[in-house]
Amino acid sequence: QIGALDIDVVSVAHDALEPTQFVFSDGKRRFGLLTDLGSYCSNVLQRYQGLDALMIEANHCRDMLARGQYPVFLKQRVGCETGHLNNHQAASLVSELGWQDLQHLVLAHLSSKNNLPHLARQCFVDTLGCDPDWLQLADQDSGLDWRHIA
């Protein structure tokens, strides 16, 4: 906790030492940050319920990763259960969480070599049935403008 801000530290499956993600809350609003995980379990689903905003990785397109220039070992690392979420996994996770009450859904940590913004966006639109203009993408170079969570 920092002042009035509660910080829920969530352990995730990723090939790093003690990987964690976070849910921030001021008691009224909840923001989830969920990047650097290769798969999700019931613990993630439980801890990320009832969010007002979510930033989630949509790291790679499975087909682009498979056809890309990465060596086999790196493709396997990125695509494994302790690697990174692909577009379909991320969209499925958001679908399972329930996205209708989210004020903001930000797709982040898109690979510059194994994903394209329009592919990530379309996967979420197809999975969730949401308006494509509602989805926000954080760019690795320019980031994302501030967002207000009401």
C-alpha positions in Angstrom: 0.0 0.0 0.0 1.2 3.5 -0.8 -1.0 6.1 0.9 -4.6 5.4 -0.2 -3.4 3.2 -3.1 -3.7 -0.5 -2.6 -1.3 -2.6 -4.7 -2.2 -6.2 -5.2 0.9 -8.1 -6.4 0.0 -11.1 -8.6 2.4 -13.9 -9.4 2.3 -15.0 -13.0 3.8 -17.7 -15.3 6.8 -16.1 -17.1 10.4 -17.1 -17.6 11.9 -14.5 -15.3 12.9 -14.5 -11.6 9.8 -14.0 -9.5 7.6 -12.4 -12.2 4.7 -10.3 -10.9 1.9 -8.2 -12.2 -0.3 -5.7 -10.4 -3.8 -4.5 -9.6 -4.0 -1.0 -8.3 -7.0 0.3 -6.3 -8.0 3.4 -4.5 -11.0 1.6 -3.0 -13.4 2.8 -5.7 -11.6 2.0 -8.9 -9.4 -0.8 -10.0 -6.7 -0.8 -12.7 -5.0 -4.0 -13.8 -1.5 -4.3 -15.4 -0.9 -7.6 -17.0 2.1 -8.1 -19.2 4.9 -10.7 -19.4 3.0 -13.9 -18.9 2.7 -16.9 -21.1 -0.5 -18.4 -19.8 -3.1 -17.7 -17.1 -4.8 -19.7 -14.4 -7.7 -19.4 -12.1 -5.6 -17.2 -9.7 -5.1 -14.6 -12.5 -8.8 -14.8 -13.4 -9.8 -14.3 -9.8 -7.5 -11.4 -9.0 -8.3 -9.4 -12.2 -12.1 -9.6 -11.8 -14.1 -6.4 -11.5 -11.6 -4.0 -13.1 -12.4 -0.5 -14.4 -9.4 -0.5 -16.7 -6.9 -3.1 -17.9 -3.6 -2.9 -19.8 -2.8 -6.4 -21.2 -0.1 -7.7 -23.4 -1.0 -8.9 -26.8 2.6 -9.8 -27.6 2.5 -11.8 -30.8 0.5 -13.3 -33.6 1.0 -17.0 -33.6 1.4 -17.2 -37.4 3.9 -14.3 -37.5 5.9 -15.9 -34.8 5.9 -19.2 -36.5 7.0 -17.7 -39.9 9.3 -15.1 -38.4 13.0 -14.8 -38.3 13.5 -15.8 -34.7 15.6 -18.9 -34.2 13.6 -22.0 -33.1 14.6 -21.8 -29.5 13.4 -18.2 -29.2 10.1 -19.0 -31.0 9.6 -21.7 -28.5 10.5 -19.5 -25.5 8.1 -16.7 -26.6 5.3 -19.0 -27.5 5.5 -21.3 -24.4 3.4 -21.3 -21.2 6.0 -19.1 -19.5 6.6 -16.8 -22.5 4.2 -14.2 -23.7 0.5 -14.1 -24.4 -0.4 -14.2 -28.1 -3.3 -12.1 -29.4 -5.8 -15.0 -29.1 -4.8 -15.9 -25.5 -5.0 -12.3 -24.4 -8.4 -11.7 -26.0 -9.7 -15.0 -24.5 -8.5 -13.9 -21.1 -10.3 -10.6 -21.4 -13.4 -12.4 -22.6 -13.3 -14.7 -19.5 -12.8 -11.7 -17.2 -15.8 -9.9 -18.7 -14.9 -6.7 -20.4 -18.3 -4.9 -20.7 -17.6 -2.8 -17.5 -14.1 -1.7 -18.5 -13.7 2.0 -19.2 -10.4 1.3 -20.9 -8.8 -1.7 -22.5 -5.2 -1.1 -23.6 -3.3 -3.6 -25.6 0.4 -3.4 -24.8 3.8 -5.1 -25.2 3.1 -5.8 -28.9 6.2 -7.3 -30.5 7.6 -5.2 -33.3 8.7 -8.3 -35.1 5.9 -10.8 -34.5 2.7 -8.7 -34.4 1.0 -5.9 -36.1 -1.4 -3.4 -34.4 -4.2 -4.1 -36.8 -3.9 -7.9 -36.2 -4.1 -7.5 -32.4 -7.0 -5.2 -32.7 -8.9 -7.4 -35.1 -8.4 -10.5 -32.8 -10.0 -8.6 -29.9 -12.8 -7.3 -32.0 -13.5 -10.8 -33.3 -13.3 -12.4 -29.9 -15.1 -9.7 -27.8 -17.4 -8.2 -30.4 -16.3 -4.8 -29.3 -16.0 -1.5 -31.3 -12.5 -1.4 -32.7 -12.2 2.3 -31.9 -12.8 1.5 -28.2 -9.6 -0.5 -28.0 -6.4 1.4 -27.2 -2.9 0.4 -28.2 0.2 1.4 -26.3 3.1 2.0 -28.7 6.5 0.8 -27.6 8.1 4.1 -28.8 5.5 6.7 -27.8 3.6 4.9 -25.1 0.1 6.0 -24.3 -1.5 9.3 -23.3 -3.0 9.6 -19.8 -6.4 8.0 -19.3 -8.9 8.9 -16.7 -10.7 6.2 -14.7 -14.0 7.6 -13.4 
